[in-house]
Amino acid sequence: MSVENANSKQHKLKVAQLLTDLRSKDEIKIASAIKSFHAHGDASVIEPLISVWQDGLSAANEALLMDLFEGLKDTDTVEPLMEAFRTVSNGALRRKLVSAFWNSKLDFSPYLADFILFAIEGDFLDAFEAITLIEQFESTIPESAILESQLLLKEYFGGTEARDEQKDTIIGDLALLVKEFDQQTDEDDLYLEG
């Protein structure tokens, strides 16, 4: 057996033990597991972490988990984080995830439409969290995400139901941001054609 395979097997055993500790209901073991995921975790631990969070964590362990998510640098974690974001039904937890995304160094810009939808479906605070995250997007956003966002915004403003004025202001600002992203994409296309 090669050293690499042995290390991989050791890593899997370590992660399995940490996941057992995470699900133990023992606050000290949970805290220790969350801290250990900084060094030993990978994208596979995102779903179990979210699951345990949904079941309820102490304030101290929730703070440790937020710290873990905010410190993520592995781009492989973006997709499982977004999958969790889409499936979590607890609005407060989704808002905390958006806050963690904002504080992390990961690029969530390809998921623009998910955050636009979160802002539209949520309340004023959700819209505020969404715009805070979206305003920091630095990379070029995929055209499909921009188009989907534009459709969601058009549908929102075309609706006739009564809406919150403060939230409408933020959604309007989001629409302007999406328009800027669209213009940046068009400008990038011009540079590519030349």
C-alpha positions in Angstrom: 0.0 0.0 0.0 1.4 3.4 -1.0 1.8 6.2 1.6 -0.8 8.2 -0.3 -3.4 5.5 0.0 -2.5 5.0 3.7 -2.9 8.8 4.3 -6.2 8.8 2.4 -7.5 5.8 4.4 -6.4 7.6 7.6 -8.1 10.8 6.5 -11.3 8.9 5.8 -11.2 7.3 9.2 -10.5 10.6 10.9 -13.4 12.3 9.1 -15.7 9.4 10.0 -14.7 9.7 13.7 -15.3 13.4 13.6 -18.7 12.9 12.0 -19.6 10.5 14.8 -18.5 13.0 17.4 -20.5 15.7 15.6 -23.7 13.7 15.9 -23.1 12.7 19.5 -25.2 15.3 21.2 -22.2 15.9 23.5 -21.5 19.6 23.3 -17.8 19.2 24.0 -17.4 16.5 21.3 -19.4 18.6 18.8 -17.2 21.6 19.5 -14.0 19.5 19.1 -15.3 18.0 15.9 -16.2 21.4 14.4 -12.7 22.7 15.3 -11.0 19.6 13.9 -12.8 20.1 10.5 -10.7 23.2 10.0 -7.8 20.9 9.4 -9.4 17.5 8.5 -12.6 18.5 6.8 -13.4 18.4 3.1 -16.5 19.1 0.9 -18.1 15.8 2.1 -18.7 17.2 5.6 -20.8 20.1 4.6 -24.1 18.2 4.4 -23.7 16.6 7.9 -22.6 19.9 9.4 -25.8 21.6 8.0 -27.9 18.7 9.1 -26.6 19.0 12.7 -27.1 22.7 12.6 -30.7 22.3 11.5 -31.3 19.9 14.4 -30.0 22.6 16.7 -26.7 23.7 18.1 -25.7 25.6 21.2 -24.9 29.2 20.6 -21.2 28.5 21.2 -21.1 25.6 18.7 -23.1 27.6 16.1 -20.4 30.4 16.4 -17.7 27.7 15.8 -19.6 26.5 12.8 -20.0 30.0 11.4 -16.3 30.5 11.9 -15.6 27.3 10.0 -17.8 28.2 7.1 -16.4 31.8 6.9 -12.8 30.4 6.8 -13.4 28.0 4.0 -11.0 28.3 1.1 -11.6 25.0 -0.8 -13.7 25.8 -3.9 -15.0 22.3 -3.8 -17.2 23.3 -0.8 -19.2 25.9 -2.8 -21.5 23.4 -4.5 -22.4 21.5 -1.3 -22.9 24.8 0.5 -25.3 26.0 -2.2 -27.1 22.6 -2.2 -27.6 23.0 1.5 -28.7 26.6 1.0 -31.3 25.5 -1.5 -32.7 22.7 0.6 -32.7 24.3 4.1 -36.3 25.4 4.9 -35.4 27.4 8.0 -35.3 31.1 7.0 -33.1 32.2 9.9 -30.5 29.4 9.0 -30.6 30.4 5.3 -29.9 34.0 6.4 -26.9 32.9 8.5 -25.6 30.9 5.6 -25.7 34.0 3.4 -23.8 35.9 6.1 -21.2 33.1 6.2 -20.9 33.2 2.4 -20.4 37.0 2.5 -17.6 36.6 5.1 -15.9 33.8 3.3 -13.4 34.2 0.5 -15.3 31.8 -1.8 -16.9 32.9 -5.1 -20.6 32.5 -5.1 -21.3 34.7 -8.1 -22.4 31.8 -10.4 -25.3 31.4 -8.0 -26.6 35.0 -8.4 -30.1 33.8 -9.3 -30.3 31.8 -6.0 -29.6 34.9 -4.0 -32.0 37.0 -6.0 -34.7 34.4 -5.4 -33.8 34.3 -1.7 -34.3 38.1 -1.6 -37.6 38.0 -3.4 -39.1 35.1 -1.4 -37.8 36.4 1.9 -38.4 39.4 4.1 -36.6 42.7 4.3 -33.7 41.2 6.2 -33.3 38.4 3.7 -33.2 41.0 0.9 -30.6 43.0 2.9 -28.4 39.9 3.4 -28.7 39.0 -0.3 -27.7 42.5 -1.5 -24.8 42.6 0.9 -23.4 39.4 -0.6 -24.2 40.2 -4.2 -22.5 43.7 -3.9 -19.2 42.0 -3.2 -19.2 39.7 -6.3 -16.0 40.5 -8.2 -15.8 37.9 -10.9 -17.7 37.9 -14.2 -21.1 36.4 -13.6 -22.3 33.7 -16.0 -24.8 35.0 -18.5 -27.3 32.3 -17.6 -27.3 33.5 -14.0 -27.9 37.1 -15.1 -30.7 36.1 -17.4 -32.4 34.0 -14.8 -32.0 36.8 -12.3 -33.5 39.3 -14.7 -36.5 37.0 -15.2 -37.1 36.6 -11.5 -36.9 40.4 -11.0 -39.2 41.1 -13.9 -41.7 38.6 -12.4 -41.4 40.2 -9.0 -42.0 43.7 -10.2 -44.8 42.6 -12.6 -46.8 41.1 -9.7 -49.8 42.8 -8.3 -49.6 41.6 -4.6 -49.0 44.2 -1.9 -45.3 44.4 -1.1 -43.0 45.9 1.6 -41.7 49.3 0.5 -38.3 48.9 2.2 -37.8 45.5 0.6 -38.9 46.9 -2.8 -36.1 49.5 -2.5 -33.5 46.8 -2.0 -35.0 44.6 -4.8 -34.8 47.7 -7.0 -31.1 48.1 -6.1 -30.6 44.4 -6.8 -32.1 45.0 -10.3 -29.6 47.8 -10.9 -26.8 45.5 -9.8 -27.9 42.8 -12.2 -28.1 45.4 -15.0 -24.5 46.4 -14.2 -23.4 42.7 -14.2 -25.2 42.4 -17.6 -23.4 45.4 -19.0 -20.0 44.1 -17.7 -20.7 40.8 -19.5 -21.5 42.6 -22.7 -18.3 44.6 -22.4 -16.3 41.5 -21.8 -17.9 40.0 -25.0 -16.7 43.0 -27.0 -13.1 42.5 -25.7 -13.2 38.8 -26.7 -14.5 39.6 -30.2 -11.7 42.1 -30.9 
